[in-house]
Amino acid sequence: MEERKQKYIDLLKIKLNEADNLKEEDPVKMEEWKNAISMILDNLIPDPESKYIKQFQDISYTSAIVNRNPHLYKVNDSGAFVSGINKAKGLINSIIFGVQEGLI
């Protein structure tokens, strides 16, 4: 594998390690994490129409439940946050595997 791709894989692994320390209450860190991964993926996978890049962009980290009763309105659900992080980690691991095996 070429050195450039290995560099991006190493950067993705660093971001994977950071995932478990992300907190729902710190949206700035979350946005930085997502943006950094997007930049890495844009360089690792040169096709802007890549389904893997789209899948990463489409991951949701929040849920919204709307009810007519304003006291029952809930914006952030930690289950959705954890589920989103886990989906992102799974996708990133799959991308790493695909690149290392020459599938992407």
C-alpha positions as CSV (number, residue, x, y, z in Angstrom):
1,M,0.0,0.0,0.0
2,E,1.3,3.4,-0.8
3,E,2.6,5.6,1.9
4,R,0.0,8.3,1.4
5,K,-2.9,5.9,2.0
6,Q,-1.2,4.5,5.1
7,K,-0.9,8.0,6.5
8,Y,-4.6,8.5,6.2
9,I,-5.4,5.1,7.7
10,D,-3.2,6.0,10.7
11,L,-5.1,9.3,11.1
12,L,-8.4,7.4,11.0
13,K,-7.2,5.1,13.7
14,I,-6.3,8.1,15.9
15,K,-9.9,9.4,15.3
16,L,-11.3,6.0,16.2
17,N,-9.5,6.1,19.5
18,E,-10.9,9.5,20.2
19,A,-14.5,8.3,19.6
20,D,-15.0,6.8,23.0
21,N,-14.1,10.1,24.7
22,L,-16.6,12.2,22.8
23,K,-19.5,13.6,24.9
24,E,-22.9,14.5,23.7
25,E,-22.7,17.6,25.9
26,D,-19.7,18.9,23.9
27,P,-21.0,19.6,20.4
28,V,-17.9,21.5,19.3
29,K,-15.6,18.5,19.9
30,M,-18.1,16.3,18.1
31,E,-18.2,18.6,15.1
32,E,-14.3,18.8,15.0
33,W,-14.2,15.0,15.1
34,K,-16.7,14.6,12.3
35,N,-15.0,17.3,10.2
36,A,-11.6,15.8,10.7
37,I,-12.8,12.4,9.6
38,S,-14.5,13.9,6.6
39,M,-11.3,15.6,5.5
40,I,-9.4,12.3,5.9
41,L,-12.0,10.4,3.9
42,D,-12.0,13.0,1.2
43,N,-8.2,12.4,0.8
44,L,-8.3,8.7,1.2
45,I,-11.2,8.1,-1.1
46,P,-10.9,10.5,-4.1
47,D,-14.3,9.8,-5.5
48,P,-16.6,12.5,-4.1
49,E,-19.6,10.3,-4.9
50,S,-18.3,7.4,-2.8
51,K,-21.0,5.6,-0.9
52,Y,-18.7,5.4,2.1
53,I,-18.3,9.1,2.4
54,K,-22.1,9.5,2.0
55,Q,-22.8,6.9,4.6
56,F,-20.5,8.7,7.1
57,Q,-22.2,12.0,6.3
58,D,-25.6,10.5,6.8
59,I,-25.0,9.1,10.3
60,S,-27.2,10.7,12.9
61,Y,-26.0,11.3,16.4
62,T,-29.2,12.8,17.8
63,S,-32.9,12.0,17.7
64,A,-35.9,14.3,18.0
65,I,-39.2,13.2,19.5
66,V,-41.9,15.7,19.0
67,N,-45.1,15.6,21.0
68,R,-47.9,18.2,21.3
69,N,-47.1,18.5,25.0
70,P,-44.1,20.9,25.1
71,H,-42.9,19.2,28.3
72,L,-42.4,15.9,26.5
73,Y,-40.2,17.4,23.7
74,K,-36.8,15.7,23.8
75,V,-34.0,16.7,21.5
76,N,-30.9,14.7,22.4
77,D,-31.1,11.1,23.2
78,S,-27.9,9.5,24.5
79,G,-28.9,6.2,22.9
80,A,-28.9,7.9,19.5
81,F,-25.6,9.5,20.2
82,V,-23.9,6.2,21.2
83,S,-25.6,4.4,18.3
84,G,-24.2,7.1,15.9
85,I,-20.7,6.8,17.3
86,N,-20.8,3.0,17.0
87,K,-22.1,3.3,13.4
88,A,-19.3,5.7,12.6
89,K,-16.7,3.4,14.2
90,G,-18.0,0.4,12.3
91,L,-17.9,2.3,9.0
92,I,-14.4,3.6,9.6
93,N,-13.1,0.1,10.4
94,S,-14.8,-1.2,7.3
95,I,-13.2,1.6,5.2
96,I,-9.7,0.8,6.7
97,F,-10.2,-2.9,5.8
98,G,-11.3,-2.0,2.3
99,V,-8.4,0.2,1.6
100,Q,-5.8,-2.2,3.1
101,E,-7.2,-5.1,1.0
102,G,-7.4,-3.0,-2.2
103,L,-11.2,-3.1,-2.3
104,I,-11.7,0.6,-2.2
